[in-house]
C-alpha cells in the first residue's frame, strides 16, 4: 500500500516509521519504499523495518523497473513525497499517485487534522473523487488535538464511506530534527532505536493494524523486467561515510549484479580509494559539514590526485564540490579540496537549486542519457572548463549545461537516478 497525504508536512514519515516498526514488532515481515528522489528517509525505513528500502521514482524510472524494484517478500509500505498528486512541473509527473496507478495499489491518506473540523470531509472526498484510478482505501488522522477532536473528525468523515483506521494525537516527542537538506541522517541519531520504538507505540495504540494490513493489495506481475543498469567500470571505489552518504542503492546493486566490484572507502577516515579501481565515485552528502576534516585528509586527497592519472573519477553534488579547488562553509571559512576541477563553491551565500534534470553526455563512464535530480543550496563562485552534461528540466525545456569535465575527472550537481530509454 501507499502512505500519502494531501500536502507535505502531514507527518507521513514519522507515521510510516511507526507503522514499519509496529508491524515488525508483531512478527510481520514488512519493508519500506520511498517515492521519488530521497536519500535520508530510506535509511530510517530500513532501521525501522529491518529490511532494505528502495526508491521508486515514477518520473525517472520506467514502469517495469518500478514493478521489479517494488517486488519482494513481505508487506510493502510505500511512503509518498509531498502531496499525493504533487510531482514535477508542469503536469505532476512522478507523483505518488503515479505509483498507485503503475502498481495498482491502495492509498492510505494521512490527514493533518490539527486545524480542521468538519472541513475534513470535503477535503477527503475531493481526493477520493479526483482520479478513479487512484483508490483512497483508508484514512489516518494525525495531530488531533484531543480524543474529543478525533471523535468529531471521525463522525464528520462517515458520509465518505472510507474507513478511518486511526487517529493520532499531537506528539512532539517523535518530531524529527532537521537541517537544510531535510532530516538528520539515521546514523547520526544515537537515540534512533528508542525513537522508532516510541513512534511504534503511538502507532500501535492509535491505529487498527489488522484493518490496515487487510487493505494491502498484491503487486502486479512484471512481464518484461528491466535489465540491470550496466556498470560504468569493472572495479569501482565508492566513497561511503557521513560526508558521502547520498548514493542510490539500486545503482550500486545493478553494478554488483552485472559483475562489477564495488569497493567502499571512507574519506572521513582519511582512506584513499583502492589503487586497482577503474573508477572512483564520490556521491553526494554533507561535505560542507565536514570540510575541515576533508581538507586535512591528505591520504584521501592525495589518493584522488593519484587516481586521476590512471582512472576515471566522478563526483555528484557534494562529491563534485570536493573535486574543486575550494569549498567555503556556512561560516565563510574556505577549505582546500582536491583541485581536480576548476571549481569554487560556497555555503556562505545560499541559494536553492531543486528539480528533476534530463541529462546527456557523450563522454566518460556515464555517457548516455540519464534522468537525475538536483537539490542543494551551494553557490558556484567559479566553474571553468568543459561542461559535462547537456541539461533540460522536467518539462523538457533547455537549461544551462551542467557540471565540468577535465580529462578523466567529471562531476556535476545532479544526482543520477536511472538511464533514460
FIKE-596508 format. One line per 10 residues: for each residue x, y, z of C-alpha. Coordinates in steps of 0.2 Angstrom, whole numbers, m for minus. Layout:
<nuses>
X,Y,Z | ...
</nuses>
This chain:
<nuses>
0,0,0 | 5,18,m2 | 5,30,13 | 1,48,6 | m6,64,11 | m14,80,4 | 2,90,6 | 19,90,13 | 21,91,32 | 7,80,37
18,68,46 | 20,54,33 | 37,50,38 | 35,48,56 | 19,38,54 | 27,27,41 | 42,23,53 | 30,20,67 | 20,8,56 | 35,m1,50
42,m4,67 | 25,m9,75 | 22,m22,62 | 39,m29,63 | 37,m30,82 | 21,m40,78 | 32,m53,69 | 25,m47,52 | 38,m47,38 | 37,m29,32
48,m17,21 | 48,1,16 | 50,11,0 | 51,29,m4 | 43,38,m18 | 54,50,m28 | 72,55,m25 | 77,54,m7 | 92,48,2 | 88,50,20
71,43,23 | 75,26,16 | 89,24,30 | 76,27,43 | 64,15,34 | 77,1,34 | 81,4,53 | 63,3,57 | 59,m12,47 | 75,m22,47
74,m24,28 | 82,m14,14 | 72,1,7 | 71,5,m11 | 67,21,m20 | 53,21,m33 | 53,36,m44 | 39,37,m56 | 47,51,m65 | 64,44,m68
61,25,m69 | 50,16,m82 | 36,5,m75 | 44,m12,m77 | 59,m6,m67 | 47,1,m53 | 37,m15,m53 | 53,m25,m52 | 61,m15,m38 | 45,m15,m28
43,m34,m29 | 49,m45,m14 | 44,m54,1 | 33,m47,15 | 21,m32,16 | 27,m16,7 | 23,1,14 | 27,15,1 | 29,32,8 | 24,46,m4
33,63,m6 | 24,80,m5 | 5,78,m8 | m2,63,m17 | m4,71,m34 | 11,83,m32 | 25,79,m45 | 36,88,m57 | 30,103,m67 | 21,106,m77
9,91,m75 | 14,82,m59 | 23,68,m67 | 32,57,m54 | 19,59,m40 | 14,46,m28 | m2,44,m37 | 8,38,m52 | 15,24,m42 | m3,20,m36
m8,18,m55 | 8,9,m60 | 7,m4,m45 | m12,m4,m44 | m10,m1,m25 | m22,6,m12 | m18,23,m4 | m19,27,14 | m22,46,16 | m14,54,31
m23,70,35 | m15,83,46 | m31,87,57 | m23,100,69 | m33,115,62 | m48,106,55 | m65,101,60 | m80,97,48 | m70,103,33 | m61,86,34
m75,78,24 | m74,89,8 | m55,88,8 | m55,69,9 | m70,67,m3 | m61,78,m16 | m45,67,m15 | m56,52,m16 | m65,58,m32 | m51,67,m41
m45,51,m50 | m54,35,m51 | m38,26,m55 | m31,31,m38 | m41,22,m24 | m41,30,m7 | m44,15,4 | m41,21,22 | m39,37,32 | m27,40,46
m30,57,56 | m14,64,63 | m10,78,75 | m28,78,83 | m30,90,97 | m39,78,109 | m49,62,109 | m65,73,108 | m57,81,92 | m53,64,85
m71,58,88 | m78,74,80 | m67,71,64 | m71,53,63 | m90,57,63 | m88,70,50 | m80,58,39 | m94,45,40 | m103,50,24 | m87,47,14
m88,29,16 | m69,27,18 | m63,18,34 | m54,29,47 | m40,17,53 | m35,28,67 | m32,45,74 | m15,50,82 | m14,65,95 | m1,78,93
16,71,99 | 31,82,100 | 42,68,107 | 43,60,90 | 46,75,79 | 62,74,68 | 76,86,70 | 81,94,53 | 94,103,43 | 95,112,27
93,97,16 | 80,89,27 | 81,76,41 | 96,72,50 | 103,55,44 | 98,39,53 | 116,35,58 | 118,52,67 | 104,49,79 | 111,40,95
93,38,101 | 87,30,84 | 80,14,91 | 71,22,106 | 64,35,94 | 57,21,82 | 50,11,97 | 41,27,103 | 34,30,86 | 29,12,85
20,13,102 | 10,28,96 | 5,19,80 | 0,3,89 | m11,12,101 | m20,23,89 | m21,13,73 | m31,m3,69 | m16,m13,62 | m26,m28,57
m38,m17,46 | m23,m8,39 | m15,m25,34 | m32,m31,26 | m31,m16,14 | m15,m22,6 | m16,m27,m12 | m4,m39,m22 | 9,m31,m33 | 6,m34,m52
17,m46,m61 | 32,m39,m71 | 30,m46,m89 | 47,m38,m95 | 59,m35,m81 | 72,m21,m84 | 90,m27,m86 | 102,m20,m73 | 110,m4,m77 | 127,m8,m85
141,m4,m73 | 152,12,m78 | 168,2,m74 | 173,m15,m68 | 182,m10,m52 | 173,5,m43 | 179,13,m27 | 164,21,m19 | 166,35,m5 | 154,30,9
153,39,26 | 143,53,34 | 151,66,21 | 146,55,6 | 130,45,11 | 119,50,m4 | 120,36,m16 | 106,26,m23 | 107,8,m18 | 98,2,m34
113,9,m44 | 126,0,m34 | 116,m15,m34 | 114,m15,m53 | 133,m13,m54 | 136,m28,m42 | 123,m39,m51 | 131,m35,m68 | 148,m41,m61 | 157,m26,m56
167,m25,m40 | 161,m11,m28 | 175,m6,m16 | 169,6,m2 | 181,18,7 | 179,32,19 | 187,49,16 | 182,55,34 | 194,41,40 | 207,48,28
206,32,17 | 212,33,m1 | 202,24,m15 | 209,7,m20 | 223,8,m31 | 216,m5,m43 | 200,5,m46 | 195,9,m63 | 183,22,m57 | 182,32,m41
164,38,m37 | 161,52,m25 | 142,53,m21 | 133,67,m13 | 131,70,5 | 136,84,18 | 154,88,14 | 151,106,20 | 148,99,37 | 165,90,37
175,102,26 | 189,104,39 | 192,86,41 | 191,83,22 | 204,96,19 | 215,88,32 | 213,71,25 | 229,71,15 | 229,52,11 | 212,54,4
215,69,m7 | 232,63,m12 | 224,46,m17 | 212,56,m28 | 225,65,m36 | 235,49,m40 | 219,41,m46 | 216,55,m58 | 232,49,m68 | 226,32,m71
207,30,m68 | 191,39,m71 | 184,50,m56 | 165,55,m55 | 158,67,m42 | 139,70,m38 | 134,86,m29 | 144,85,m13 | 157,74,m22 | 158,87,m36
162,101,m24 | 176,91,m16 | 184,89,m33 | 185,108,m35 | 199,119,m28 | 190,126,m13 | 174,124,m3 | 168,138,8 | 157,133,23 | 142,142,31
154,152,42 | 163,159,27 | 179,148,30 | 187,142,14 | 194,124,14 | 206,117,1 | 199,102,m9 | 206,91,m22 | 209,104,m35 | 205,92,m50
191,103,m57 | 192,122,m59 | 178,125,m47 | 174,135,m31 | 158,133,m21 | 151,142,m6 | 138,139,8 | 141,156,15 | 129,163,1 | 115,150,0
103,148,m15 | 91,133,m18 | 93,123,m33 | 79,110,m35 | 71,99,m48 | 72,84,m60 | 85,85,m73 | 86,76,m90 | 104,74,m94 | 115,69,m109
134,67,m111 | 145,58,m124 | 160,57,m113 | 166,47,m98 | 159,32,m88 | 142,39,m88 | 140,43,m106 | 122,42,m112 | 105,49,m107 | 100,50,m89
86,56,m78 | 93,64,m62 | 89,76,m48 | 96,92,m41 | 94,98,m23 | 107,109,m15 | 110,126,m8 | 128,129,m13 | 133,144,m23 | 145,142,m38
158,155,m37 | 168,149,m51 | 166,134,m64 | 178,135,m78 | 181,121,m91 | 172,109,m102 | 154,107,m97 | 149,89,m94 | 130,87,m97 | 118,95,m109
103,98,m97 | 84,100,m98 | 72,102,m84 | 57,91,m80 | 46,99,m94 | 60,97,m107 | 65,115,m108 | 84,118,m110 | 94,123,m95 | 112,129,m95
125,115,m97 | 129,106,m80 | 145,100,m72 | 163,100,m78 | 174,88,m87 | 193,88,m86 | 202,73,m93 | 196,58,m84 | 188,69,m70 | 170,73,m71
156,79,m60 | 140,89,m58 | 127,94,m45 | 115,82,m52 | 112,65,m44 | 109,52,m57 | 94,41,m54 | 92,30,m69 | 96,28,m88 | 83,35,m100
77,23,m113
</nuses>
